[in-house]
Amino acid sequence: MTEREEYEAWFAREFAGREIPDQIRALGFTFWRGGRQSLVTIAGEPVEIRILQEAR
């Protein structure tokens, strides 16, 4: 799965049923991807980012 596909899946789950303008969705991806890249840079080594189930 590409970063974009992961983001789109997350976005669909988090904002299901809400009308979000395409520009906001695209900007969100920019920040989402930047955050992930920052984690990799800070770690200084390859990292694995996984989604954990939230307690409900």
Backbone as CSV, one residue per row, in Angstrom:
resi,resn,N_x,N_y,N_z,CA_x,CA_y,CA_z,C_x,C_y,C_z
1,MET,0.851,-1.168,0.000,0.000,0.000,0.000,0.905,1.242,0.000
2,THR,0.600,2.175,-0.849,1.384,3.405,-0.917,1.003,4.335,0.237
3,GLU,1.844,5.345,0.470,1.510,6.330,1.503,0.170,6.993,1.205
4,ARG,-0.043,7.290,-0.047,-1.307,7.953,-0.423,-2.498,7.044,-0.142
5,GLU,-2.366,5.755,-0.443,-3.453,4.812,-0.186,-3.715,4.684,1.319
6,GLU,-2.650,4.647,2.108,-2.805,4.581,3.565,-3.545,5.821,4.070
7,TYR,-3.128,6.983,3.571,-3.767,8.238,3.970,-5.242,8.237,3.582
8,GLU,-5.539,7.845,2.366,-6.927,7.844,1.895,-7.789,6.913,2.742
9,ALA,-7.250,5.752,3.110,-7.999,4.821,3.954,-8.242,5.430,5.334
10,TRP,-7.204,6.056,5.912,-7.347,6.713,7.205,-8.373,7.844,7.111
11,PHE,-8.249,8.654,6.076,-9.143,9.799,5.889,-10.589,9.322,5.778
12,ALA,-10.809,8.275,5.020,-12.163,7.741,4.842,-12.751,7.287,6.180
13,ARG,-11.927,6.642,7.011,-12.407,6.193,8.327,-12.705,7.380,9.245
14,GLU,-11.797,8.330,9.297,-11.917,9.446,10.238,-12.997,10.457,9.858
15,PHE,-13.214,10.653,8.583,-14.120,11.700,8.134,-15.304,11.159,7.330
16,ALA,-15.677,9.933,7.587,-16.778,9.290,6.864,-18.047,10.131,6.977
17,GLY,-18.673,10.363,5.843,-19.933,11.067,5.812,-19.840,12.587,5.857
18,ARG,-18.646,13.116,5.992,-18.486,14.579,6.030,-17.995,15.071,4.681
19,GLU,-18.456,16.219,4.296,-17.996,16.815,3.039,-16.751,17.650,3.323
20,ILE,-15.621,17.173,2.867,-14.346,17.859,3.058,-13.844,18.288,1.680
21,PRO,-13.564,19.575,1.482,-13.074,20.033,0.177,-11.778,19.314,-0.227
22,ASP,-11.625,19.076,-1.522,-10.447,18.374,-2.035,-9.145,19.071,-1.662
23,GLN,-9.152,20.419,-1.618,-7.924,21.141,-1.267,-7.514,20.851,0.170
24,ILE,-8.468,20.737,1.066,-8.172,20.432,2.471,-7.661,19.001,2.580
25,ARG,-8.278,18.098,1.839,-7.838,16.700,1.842,-6.394,16.599,1.340
26,ALA,-6.064,17.321,0.275,-4.706,17.306,-0.280,-3.714,17.932,0.695
27,LEU,-4.092,19.037,1.329,-3.220,19.668,2.313,-2.998,18.741,3.503
28,GLY,-4.038,18.050,3.906,-3.919,17.075,4.992,-2.885,16.015,4.674
29,PHE,-2.856,15.554,3.429,-1.870,14.550,3.032,-0.454,15.100,3.153
30,THR,-0.276,16.363,2.792,1.043,16.994,2.903,1.524,16.963,4.343
31,PHE,0.679,17.333,5.278,1.055,17.319,6.692,1.211,15.899,7.221
32,TRP,0.339,15.004,6.822,0.392,13.606,7.257,1.712,12.973,6.820
33,ARG,2.052,13.191,5.556,3.297,12.619,5.024,4.521,13.252,5.690
34,GLY,4.497,14.566,5.891,5.593,15.247,6.562,5.812,14.729,7.970
35,GLY,4.732,14.469,8.681,4.839,13.914,10.032,5.489,12.549,10.032
36,ARG,5.112,11.723,9.096,5.719,10.385,8.994,7.202,10.490,8.662
37,GLN,7.549,11.374,7.727,8.952,11.535,7.353,9.776,12.067,8.515
38,SER,9.188,12.931,9.338,9.881,13.444,10.521,10.215,12.320,11.491
39,LEU,9.284,11.390,11.678,9.543,10.250,12.567,10.732,9.428,12.082
40,VAL,10.786,9.197,10.790,11.890,8.421,10.217,13.206,9.168,10.394
41,THR,13.200,10.473,10.158,14.413,11.280,10.291,14.900,11.295,11.734
42,ILE,13.991,11.488,12.671,14.355,11.537,14.085,14.909,10.202,14.558
43,ALA,14.331,9.103,14.096,14.783,7.777,14.513,16.192,7.491,14.009
44,GLY,16.531,8.005,12.855,17.861,7.770,12.301,18.065,6.366,11.772
45,GLU,17.037,5.577,11.796,17.081,4.199,11.315,15.747,3.889,10.648
46,PRO,15.704,2.809,9.884,14.416,2.422,9.305,13.393,2.170,10.421
47,VAL,12.168,2.599,10.197,11.112,2.394,11.179,9.904,1.768,10.500
48,GLU,9.085,1.151,11.316,7.810,0.617,10.831,6.708,1.368,11.563
49,ILE,5.782,1.918,10.816,4.667,2.646,11.407,3.428,1.783,11.224
50,ARG,2.806,1.431,12.348,1.609,0.601,12.287,0.459,1.318,12.974
51,ILE,-0.716,0.999,12.546,-1.917,1.564,13.152,-2.362,0.621,14.261
52,LEU,-2.558,1.187,15.439,-3.024,0.397,16.581,-4.506,0.639,16.775
53,GLN,-5.193,-0.390,17.186,-6.620,-0.250,17.482,-6.792,0.650,18.691
54,GLU,-7.726,1.574,18.626,-8.018,2.440,19.759,-9.033,1.766,20.665
55,ALA,-8.843,1.955,21.962,-9.829,1.440,22.908,-11.104,2.248,22.762
56,ARG,-12.218,1.594,22.731,-13.498,2.311,22.581,-14.351,2.063,23.779
